[in-house]
Amino acid sequence: MNDLKYLNAETLYNDIIKLVNKDVTLFDALVEYSEKNKIEIEVIGAILKKNSSVKSIIIENAHNLKLLKIWKHHMSAMFVLMH
């Protein structure tokens, strides 16, 4: 598990993006990373939203996958990034 005080948005995003492949979306990777490292999804959202370029990538992915409403309903913590 990463030491949270040393975890920044770029490092976290780079760790998560390594999990993405043709069968694993960015959002699935976020959840997988959260569970694997025992970090609450809200904490990951709080870290990622500090970096505007990472935040934009996540929002763009949500738009492209037409997941905004689904994720807003089921994973509202991730969409703290949007507000």
C-alpha positions in Angstrom: 0.0 0.0 0.0 1.2 3.5 -0.8 1.9 5.9 2.0 -0.9 8.4 1.6 1.1 11.4 2.7 3.4 10.9 -0.3 0.7 10.0 -2.8 0.0 12.8 -5.3 -2.4 12.9 -8.2 0.2 12.2 -10.9 1.7 9.2 -9.1 -1.7 7.8 -8.2 -3.0 8.3 -11.8 0.1 6.6 -13.2 -0.4 3.6 -10.9 -4.1 3.4 -11.8 -3.5 3.7 -15.6 -1.3 0.7 -15.5 -4.4 -1.4 -14.6 -6.3 -0.2 -17.6 -6.6 -2.5 -20.6 -9.2 -3.5 -23.2 -11.3 -5.2 -20.5 -10.7 -2.8 -17.7 -11.9 0.8 -17.9 -10.4 3.7 -16.1 -13.3 3.6 -13.6 -12.9 -0.1 -13.0 -9.2 0.5 -12.5 -10.0 3.2 -9.9 -12.2 0.9 -7.9 -9.7 -2.0 -8.2 -6.8 0.2 -7.0 -9.0 1.4 -4.1 -9.8 -2.1 -3.0 -6.4 -3.5 -3.5 -4.7 -0.8 -1.6 -7.4 -0.4 1.0 -7.9 3.3 0.2 -11.4 4.7 0.3 -12.6 5.9 -3.1 -13.4 9.3 -1.6 -9.7 9.6 -0.7 -8.6 8.7 -4.2 -11.1 11.3 -5.6 -9.8 14.0 -3.2 -6.2 13.3 -4.3 -7.0 13.1 -8.1 -9.1 16.3 -8.1 -6.1 18.3 -7.0 -4.6 17.9 -10.5 -6.6 19.7 -13.2 -5.2 17.6 -16.0 -5.9 14.3 -14.3 -9.4 15.6 -13.4 -10.0 16.5 -17.0 -8.9 13.0 -18.2 -11.3 11.3 -15.8 -14.2 13.6 -16.8 -13.4 13.1 -20.5 -13.4 9.3 -20.0 -16.8 9.5 -18.3 -18.2 11.6 -21.1 -16.8 9.3 -23.8 -18.2 6.2 -22.1 -21.5 7.9 -21.4 -21.1 7.0 -17.7 -21.6 10.3 -16.1 -25.2 9.6 -14.9 -24.4 5.9 -14.0 -21.3 6.8 -12.1 -22.9 9.8 -10.5 -25.7 7.6 -9.2 -23.5 4.6 -8.1 -20.2 6.1 -7.3 -21.0 9.7 -6.3 -17.7 10.0 -4.5 -15.8 9.9 -7.8 -17.9 12.8 -9.0 -16.7 15.0 -6.2 -14.1 15.6 -8.9 -16.6 17.3 -11.1 -17.8 19.8 -8.5 
